[in-house]
Amino acid sequence: MSELSIELTWQRSEAELRPGKYSNAHTVRYNDNYEVKVDAAPDWGGDEANTNPEQVLGAALSSCHMMTFLALAAKAGWPVAGFKDRAVAFLGKNSKGQMSVVKIDLHPVVEFDDDFTITSEELDKMQHRAHRYCFIANTLADSVEINICGT
């Protein structure tokens, strides 16, 4: 089993910790050398200049989906030249009535070498295979609706 970790640091900047009167801004450090400024989503009082956990979740799903797609495309001999995605995470109430990321839409766009063509059905089938094998999608499978849009 792999063990993957991050380091999270938060420090209170206000005189005291009071409901609604403190900053959620914090730092997440990856691999001892890369830091990301994180905060609550803007709707929850966070700084929109920082990322938020919901965006990070969407990014993790998008990244995992892309890497799985590329692995499958390489095995199939598809000459992928580029891959872009726009992941959109939606907040709402889950089946228990709790606030949750209830849906994430992916909008992958794949570019191939100029001399390669496939049908939209073949591309759609490969996108759905990538979704089926994506570790993050499998982790979220029981609680988050995931849509692959525009394939």
Secondary structure per residue as TSV (DSSP state, phi and psi in degrees):
chain	resnum	aa	ss	phi	psi
A	1	M	-	360.0	133.5
A	2	S	-	-80.5	146.6
A	3	E	-	-119.1	117.3
A	4	L	-	-119.4	131.8
A	5	S	-	-135.0	162.5
A	6	I	E	-130.9	168.4
A	7	E	E	-123.0	123.1
A	8	L	E	-109.2	135.0
A	9	T	E	-132.1	127.7
A	10	W	-	-131.6	140.2
A	11	Q	-	-136.0	126.9
A	12	R	-	-64.2	132.9
A	13	S	-	-107.1	-10.2
A	14	E	S	-90.0	164.2
A	15	A	S	-62.2	-36.0
A	16	E	S	-149.4	161.1
A	17	L	-	-89.4	108.6
A	18	R	-	-129.4	144.3
A	19	P	T	-51.6	126.3
A	20	G	T	71.6	4.7
A	21	K	S	-120.5	26.2
A	22	Y	S	-138.7	161.2
A	23	S	-	-91.1	139.0
A	24	N	-	-90.8	-2.3
A	25	A	-	-58.7	134.9
A	26	H	E	-153.0	175.9
A	27	T	E	-120.5	136.7
A	28	V	E	-114.5	127.2
A	29	R	E	-111.4	130.4
A	30	Y	E	-108.9	135.3
A	31	N	T	51.8	33.9
A	32	D	T	60.5	9.5
A	33	N	T	-146.3	-2.2
A	34	Y	E	-128.5	122.3
A	35	E	E	-113.8	143.7
A	36	V	E	-126.5	132.1
A	37	K	E	-82.8	126.1
A	38	V	E	-125.1	148.6
A	39	D	-	-151.1	178.2
A	40	A	-	-67.5	160.0
A	41	A	-	-60.7	148.7
A	42	P	G	-53.4	-36.0
A	43	D	G	-62.3	-17.7
A	44	W	G	-112.0	22.3
A	45	G	T	91.2	6.4
A	46	G	-	-82.1	163.6
A	47	D	-	-81.2	120.0
A	48	E	T	-67.6	-11.8
A	49	A	T	-73.2	-18.9
A	50	N	S	-99.9	159.8
A	51	T	B	-77.8	171.4
A	52	N	-	-135.8	162.8
A	53	P	H	-57.0	-34.1
A	54	E	H	-67.1	-39.7
A	55	Q	H	-66.0	-39.8
A	56	V	H	-62.5	-39.2
A	57	L	H	-63.1	-45.5
A	58	G	H	-61.5	-40.6
A	59	A	H	-64.9	-40.7
A	60	A	H	-62.6	-44.1
A	61	L	H	-64.1	-46.5
A	62	S	H	-60.9	-45.4
A	63	S	H	-63.5	-45.8
A	64	C	H	-63.2	-43.1
A	65	H	H	-59.9	-45.6
A	66	M	H	-61.6	-46.9
A	67	M	H	-63.9	-37.2
A	68	T	H	-67.7	-43.0
A	69	F	H	-59.0	-46.8
A	70	L	H	-61.9	-40.3
A	71	A	H	-63.1	-43.9
A	72	L	H	-67.8	-41.0
A	73	A	H	-64.4	-40.4
A	74	A	H	-62.2	-42.7
A	75	K	H	-63.3	-33.4
A	76	A	H	-82.9	-6.8
A	77	G	T	79.5	20.5
A	78	W	-	-82.1	125.6
A	79	P	-	-83.8	77.4
A	80	V	E	-71.4	126.7
A	81	A	E	-101.5	-25.3
A	82	G	E	-163.0	157.3
A	83	F	E	-147.0	127.5
A	84	K	E	-127.8	151.6
A	85	D	-	-148.8	154.7
A	86	R	-	-130.4	107.7
A	87	A	-	-94.4	136.2
A	88	V	E	-125.1	118.3
A	89	A	E	-96.5	136.5
A	90	F	E	-114.9	129.6
A	91	L	E	-93.7	144.2
A	92	G	E	-172.8	-167.9
A	93	K	E	-98.4	134.0
A	94	N	-	-82.1	-174.0
A	95	S	T	-64.2	-18.1
A	96	K	T	-93.0	2.5
A	97	G	S	80.7	11.6
A	98	Q	-	-95.5	148.1
A	99	M	E	-63.5	136.8
A	100	S	E	-160.5	160.3
A	101	V	E	-77.0	111.7
A	102	V	E	-98.1	-18.4
A	103	K	E	-156.0	143.1
A	104	I	E	-131.9	123.7
A	105	D	E	-100.8	131.3
A	106	L	E	-105.1	143.4
A	107	H	-	-128.5	65.6
A	108	P	-	-72.6	141.4
A	109	V	E	-128.2	122.8
A	110	V	E	-109.5	134.6
A	111	E	E	-111.1	136.1
A	112	F	E	-114.7	163.3
A	113	D	-	-54.9	150.5
A	114	D	T	-56.6	-32.6
A	115	D	T	-91.5	15.4
A	116	F	-	-119.2	134.0
A	117	T	-	-136.9	147.1
A	118	I	-	-139.9	164.4
A	119	T	-	-80.4	160.5
A	120	S	H	-64.5	-30.1
A	121	E	H	-66.4	-41.1
A	122	E	H	-65.0	-41.9
A	123	L	H	-65.0	-43.4
A	124	D	H	-61.2	-42.9
A	125	K	H	-61.8	-41.5
A	126	M	H	-68.7	-38.7
A	127	Q	H	-60.7	-42.3
A	128	H	H	-71.6	-32.4
A	129	R	H	-64.3	-43.1
A	130	A	H	-60.3	-42.1
A	131	H	H	-61.4	-43.0
A	132	R	H	-63.5	-32.0
A	133	Y	H	-99.6	-4.8
A	134	C	-	-69.7	125.7
A	135	F	H	-58.9	-44.1
A	136	I	H	-68.5	-42.0
A	137	A	H	-60.5	-40.1
A	138	N	H	-66.9	-32.7
A	139	T	H	-67.1	-38.2
A	140	L	H	-89.9	-6.2
A	141	A	T	-51.6	-34.5
A	142	D	T	-89.0	-8.3
A	143	S	T	-129.9	-14.8
A	144	V	-	-128.5	128.2
A	145	E	E	-75.3	127.7
A	146	I	E	-120.1	124.7
A	147	N	E	-116.7	135.1
A	148	I	E	-103.2	106.7
A	149	C	-	-100.9	147.7
A	150	G	-	70.8	24.5
A	151	T	-	-85.7	360.0
